[in-house]
Amino acid sequence: MYMKKEYEYSMNVLSFQIQTTDIIPAFPYVAPFSSTVPDCCRIVRSFIEDSVSFMSYGGQLEFYDVVKKYLDKLLSEVLDEALLKLINTSVSGVSQAMQMAANMAVMERACDFFFRHAAQLSGVPLRMVERSRRQFPLRKARDAAEETLSGLLKAKVDGFMTLIENVNWMTDDPPQDGNEYVNEVIMYLETVVSTTASQILPTQVLKRVLLDVISHISEMIVGTLVSDSVK
């Protein structure tokens, strides 16, 4: 997401506490998430504020548990399903899948903010929120985003791995530059990681995806070695 001015950063990042550092970046600034993240955050924040306003209007003094209950339902049943549908129907390329995976990583921080915000408006100490922290409510969408990215990378790798059929398994001297299919795979993954992935994906997300892809490559190589084509 492209932001020209500091007020845009304040409105789209600081107001939802999804920044990773307290240092204000130089502008123009390109955030690692798309506009989907602040758009979702505004909807959820509005729901929280309207819920607290409604509950306090009735004269109830302790209503945080009720607000938290319905906030959790909104996140885990409504928003999670909406994001899951978006991922399953609209993501068709590696760059889109990578962006959605990055968005979900940011939404984890946003969800922490939602429950803190609800507690503050309800007059509940934040330590109680920290003590009762739940699992990430958007798990299905997060897992789908990472699985989609991994699947698209595997499909791309499969195209390079067809070159394994050209390997001469009976050669006397191994090629000095390695096998062509391995070189192509390494170059592709290095390009993906160095250009976009390392800039927008958190390390733990990138590691999970790459481990899955590398395991897939390993299985393909082992499958070839035990096949009838290798004598």
Backbone hydrogen bonds, N-H to C=O, Kabsch-Sander energy under -0.5 kcal/mol:
donor,donor_aa,acceptor,acceptor_aa,energy
3,M,29,Y,-3.0
9,Y,5,K,-1.4
10,S,6,E,-2.6
11,M,7,Y,-2.3
12,N,8,E,-2.4
13,V,9,Y,-2.3
14,L,9,Y,-1.6
15,S,10,S,-2.0
16,F,13,V,-1.2
17,Q,14,L,-1.1
18,I,13,V,-1.7
29,Y,3,M,-3.2
31,A,1,M,-3.1
31,A,29,Y,-0.7
37,V,34,S,-1.4
39,D,35,S,-1.9
40,C,36,T,-2.3
41,C,37,V,-2.5
42,R,38,P,-2.2
43,I,39,D,-1.5
44,V,40,C,-2.3
45,R,41,C,-2.8
46,S,42,R,-2.3
47,F,43,I,-2.0
48,I,44,V,-2.3
49,E,45,R,-2.5
50,D,46,S,-2.5
51,S,47,F,-2.3
52,V,48,I,-2.6
53,S,49,E,-2.2
54,F,50,D,-2.4
55,M,51,S,-2.6
56,S,52,V,-2.6
57,Y,53,S,-1.5
58,G,54,F,-0.9
59,G,56,S,-1.5
60,Q,55,M,-1.1
63,F,61,L,-0.7
67,V,63,F,-2.3
68,K,64,Y,-3.3
69,K,65,D,-2.0
70,Y,66,V,-2.1
71,L,67,V,-2.2
72,D,68,K,-2.5
73,K,69,K,-1.6
74,L,70,Y,-2.3
75,L,71,L,-2.3
76,S,72,D,-2.9
77,E,73,K,-2.3
78,V,73,K,-1.0
78,V,74,L,-0.9
79,L,74,L,-3.0
80,D,75,L,-2.1
82,A,78,V,-2.2
83,L,79,L,-2.7
84,L,80,D,-2.3
85,K,81,E,-2.4
86,L,82,A,-2.1
87,I,83,L,-2.4
88,N,84,L,-2.4
89,T,85,K,-1.7
90,S,86,L,-2.2
91,V,87,I,-1.1
92,S,90,S,-0.6
97,A,93,G,-2.4
98,M,94,V,-2.6
99,Q,95,S,-2.0
100,M,96,Q,-2.3
101,A,97,A,-2.3
102,A,98,M,-2.1
103,N,99,Q,-2.5
104,M,100,M,-2.3
105,A,101,A,-1.5
106,V,102,A,-1.7
107,M,103,N,-2.3
108,E,104,M,-1.0
109,R,105,A,-0.8
109,R,106,V,-0.6
110,A,106,V,-1.9
111,C,107,M,-2.4
112,D,108,E,-1.3
113,F,109,R,-1.7
114,F,110,A,-2.3
115,F,111,C,-1.7
116,R,112,D,-1.8
117,H,113,F,-3.2
118,A,114,F,-2.3
119,A,115,F,-1.9
120,Q,116,R,-2.7
121,L,117,H,-2.4
122,S,118,A,-1.4
123,G,119,A,-0.5
123,G,120,Q,-1.1
124,V,119,A,-3.1
128,M,125,P,-1.3
129,V,125,P,-0.8
130,E,126,L,-2.3
131,R,127,R,-1.8
132,S,128,M,-1.5
133,R,130,E,-1.0
139,R,136,F,-0.7
142,R,138,L,-2.3
143,D,139,R,-3.0
144,A,140,K,-2.2
145,A,141,A,-2.3
146,E,142,R,-2.1
147,E,143,D,-2.6
148,T,144,A,-2.5
149,L,145,A,-2.2
150,S,146,E,-2.6
151,G,147,E,-2.7
152,L,148,T,-2.3
153,L,149,L,-2.2
154,K,150,S,-2.4
155,A,151,G,-2.2
156,K,152,L,-1.9
157,V,153,L,-2.5
158,D,154,K,-2.6
159,G,155,A,-1.1
160,F,156,K,-1.1
161,M,157,V,-2.3
162,T,158,D,-0.8
162,T,159,G,-0.5
163,L,160,F,-1.8
164,I,161,M,-1.8
165,E,162,T,-1.6
166,N,163,L,-1.8
167,V,164,I,-1.4
169,W,167,V,-1.0
171,T,168,N,-1.0
178,G,175,P,-1.3
183,N,179,N,-2.3
184,E,180,E,-2.3
185,V,181,Y,-2.0
186,I,182,V,-2.6
187,M,183,N,-2.5
188,Y,184,E,-2.3
189,L,185,V,-2.6
190,E,186,I,-2.5
191,T,187,M,-2.1
192,V,188,Y,-2.4
193,V,189,L,-2.5
194,S,190,E,-2.6
195,T,191,T,-2.0
196,T,192,V,-1.2
197,A,192,V,-2.0
198,S,193,V,-2.1
199,Q,196,T,-1.2
200,I,196,T,-1.6
201,L,197,A,-2.8
206,L,202,P,-2.5
207,K,203,T,-2.5
208,R,204,Q,-1.9
209,V,205,V,-2.3
210,L,206,L,-2.6
211,L,207,K,-2.4
212,D,208,R,-1.7
213,V,209,V,-2.1
214,I,210,L,-3.0
215,S,211,L,-2.1
216,H,212,D,-1.7
217,I,213,V,-2.2
218,S,214,I,-2.5
219,E,215,S,-2.3
220,M,216,H,-2.0
221,I,217,I,-2.3
222,V,218,S,-2.6
223,G,219,E,-2.4
224,T,220,M,-1.9
225,L,221,I,-2.3
226,V,222,V,-1.6
227,S,224,T,-1.1
230,V,227,S,-1.2
231,K,229,S,-0.7
